């Protein structure tokens, strides 16, 4: 009979990743600038390896796409036919001071956090998506997602007098910080 080995990994080595699919109004993004690529490394959420064991399959795909870790061929090579009329916008153009700052329309996004992070990222999904009037086009540096810290975005949106629906969307994103919610249908 063989012997089993047991090992313990430090919390920063592996942990749970969580989030939700959202459709924020792009105008709320104009209250802050997107995070620079240097702050969005693979350890941005405080852990080297993350799992999404208790996350809805569609949400897992959205998080992986939004973080730039997975590129389904359908979104890389063609525009979703249902969103062909979506206006293409770049990440930087939606942020504070960008040429599309304050533009009206919805974008596909994912709230992203981990069990070691005390914050949530709001990251946009690339390409056109069904039901959204704006499509994230263009690219930042390879592997650099289009994300904002929700706490910063909420603070600046509140200061600027953002609408109640916009603040509610940011509140929904913020609740995922630290992966304290255990919803399998998110």
For each residue, the residues with C-beta under 8 A, 3 or more apart:
1:
2:
3:
4:
5:
6:
7:
8:
9: 13 14
10: 13
11: 14 15 47 115 116
12: 15 46 47 48 116
13: 9 10 47 48 49
14: 9 11 47 48 49 50 51
15: 11 12 46 47 49 50 51 114 115 116
16: 50 51 52 53 54 114 115 179
17: 45 47 50 51 52 55 63 112 113 114 115 179
18: 52 54 55 112 113 114 115 176 179 181 186
19: 55 59 62 63 110 111 112 113 120 176 186
20: 59 110 111 172 173 176 186
21: 58 59 62 108 109 110 186
22: 109 110 111 122 169 172 173
23: 106 107 108 109 131 132 169
24: 28 29 106 107 109 122 166 169 170 173
25: 28 104 105 106 163 165 166 169
26: 29 30 89 94 100 103 104 105 106 107 134
27: 30 102 103 104 166
28: 24 25 31 153 157 162 166 169 170
29: 24 26 32 34 94 95 101 107 122 148 153
30: 26 27 94 95 96 98 101 102 103
31: 28 96 153 156 157 159 160 162
32: 29 95 96 148 149 152 153 156
33: 92 95 96 97 148
34: 29 91 92 94 95 146 147 148
35: 39 40 121 147 148 149
36: 39 40
37: 40 140 141 143 144
38: 41
39: 35 36 44
40: 35 36 37 44 67 144 145 147
41: 38 44
42: 48
43: 46 47 48
44: 39 40 41 121
45: 17 50 112 113 114 116 117 121
46: 12 15 43 114 116 117
47: 11 12 13 14 15 17 43 50 114 115 116
48: 12 13 14 42 43
49: 13 14 15
50: 14 15 16 17 45 47 114
51: 14 15 16 17
52: 16 17 18 55 59 60 63
53: 16
54: 16 18 182 184
55: 17 18 19 52 59 60 63 184 186
56: 59 60 184 185 186
57: 60 61
58: 21 61 62
59: 19 20 21 52 55 56 62 63 110 186
60: 52 55 56 57 63 64
61: 57 58 64 65 70 72
62: 19 21 58 59 65 66 108 110 125
63: 17 19 52 55 59 60 66 67 110 112 123
64: 60 61 67 69 70
65: 61 62 68 69 70 71 72 75 110 125 126
66: 62 63 109 110 112 123 124 125 126 145 146 147
67: 40 63 64 112 123 145 147
68: 65 71 143 144 145
69: 64 65
70: 61 64 65
71: 65 68 75 76 126
72: 61 65 75 76
73: 76 77
74: 77 78 80
75: 65 71 72 78 80 125 126 127
76: 71 72 73 126 127
77: 73 74
78: 74 75
79: 83 84 86 127 128 135
80: 74 75 83 84 127 128 129 130
81: 84
82: 130 131
83: 79 80 86 128 129 130 131 132 135
84: 79 80 81 128
85: 133
86: 79 83 128 129 132 133 134 135
87: 103 105 133 134 135
88: 128 134 135 136 137 138
89: 26 93 94 100 103 107 134 135 136 137
90: 93 94 98 100 136 137 138
91: 34 94 95 124 136 138 140 146
92: 33 34 95 98 140
93: 89 90 98 99 100 101
94: 26 29 30 34 89 90 91 98 100 101 103 107 124 146
95: 29 30 32 33 34 91 92 98 101 148
96: 30 31 32 33 101 156
97: 33 101
98: 30 90 92 93 94 95 101
99: 93
100: 26 89 90 93 94 103
101: 29 30 93 94 95 96 97 98
102: 27 30
103: 26 27 30 87 89 94 100 134
104: 25 26 27 133
105: 25 26 87 132 133 134
106: 23 24 25 26 131 132 133 134
107: 23 24 26 29 89 94 124 125 132 134 135 136
108: 21 23 62 124 125 129 132 136
109: 21 22 23 24 66 122 123 124 125
110: 19 20 21 22 59 62 63 65 66 122 123 125
111: 19 20 22 120 121 122 150 172 173 174 176
112: 17 18 19 45 63 66 67 120 121 122 123 147 176
113: 17 18 19 45 117 119 120 121 176 177 178 179
114: 15 16 17 18 45 46 47 50 117 178 179
115: 11 15 16 17 18 47 178 179
116: 11 12 15 45 46 47 178
117: 45 46 113 114 120 177 178 179
118: 177 178
119: 113 149 150 151 177
120: 19 111 112 113 117 149 150 151 173 174 175 176 177
121: 35 44 45 111 112 113 147 148 149 150
122: 22 24 29 109 110 111 112 147 148 149 150 153 170 173
123: 63 66 67 109 110 112 145 146 147 148
124: 66 91 94 107 108 109 136 145 146 147
125: 62 65 66 75 107 108 109 110 129 136
126: 65 66 71 75 76 136 137 139 146
127: 75 76 79 80 135 136 137
128: 79 80 83 84 86 88 132 135
129: 80 83 86 108 125 132 135
130: 80 82 83
131: 23 82 83 106
132: 23 83 86 105 106 107 108 128 129 135
133: 85 86 87 104 105 106
134: 26 86 87 88 89 103 105 106 107
135: 79 83 86 87 88 89 107 127 128 129 132
136: 88 89 90 91 107 108 124 125 126 127 146
137: 88 89 90 126 127
138: 88 90 91
139: 126 142 144
140: 37 91 92 144 145 146
141: 37 144
142: 139
143: 37 68
144: 37 40 68 139 140 141
145: 40 66 67 68 123 124 140
146: 34 66 91 94 123 124 126 136 140
147: 34 35 40 66 67 112 121 122 123 124
148: 29 32 33 34 35 95 121 122 123 152 153
149: 32 35 119 120 121 122 152 153
150: 111 119 120 121 122 153 154 170 173 174 177
151: 119 120 154 155 174 177
152: 32 148 149 155 156
153: 28 29 31 32 122 148 149 150 156 157 170
154: 150 151 157 158 167 170 171 174
155: 151 152 158 159
156: 31 32 96 152 153 159 160
157: 28 31 153 154 160 162 166 167 170
158: 154 155 161 162 167
159: 31 155 156
160: 31 156 157
161: 158
162: 28 31 157 158 166 167
163: 25 166 167
164: 167 168
165: 25 168 169
166: 24 25 27 28 157 162 163 169 170
167: 154 157 158 162 163 164 170 171
168: 164 165 171 172
169: 22 23 24 25 28 165 166 172 173
170: 24 28 122 150 153 154 157 166 167 173 174
171: 154 167 168 174 175
172: 20 22 111 168 169 175
173: 20 22 24 111 120 122 150 169 170 176
174: 111 120 150 151 154 170 171 177
175: 120 171 172 180 181
176: 18 19 20 111 112 113 120 173 179 180 181 186
177: 113 117 118 119 120 150 151 174 180
178: 113 114 115 116 117 118
179: 16 17 18 113 114 115 117 176
180: 175 176 177
181: 18 175 176 186
182: 54
183: 186
184: 54 55 56
185: 56
186: 18 19 20 21 55 56 59 176 181 183
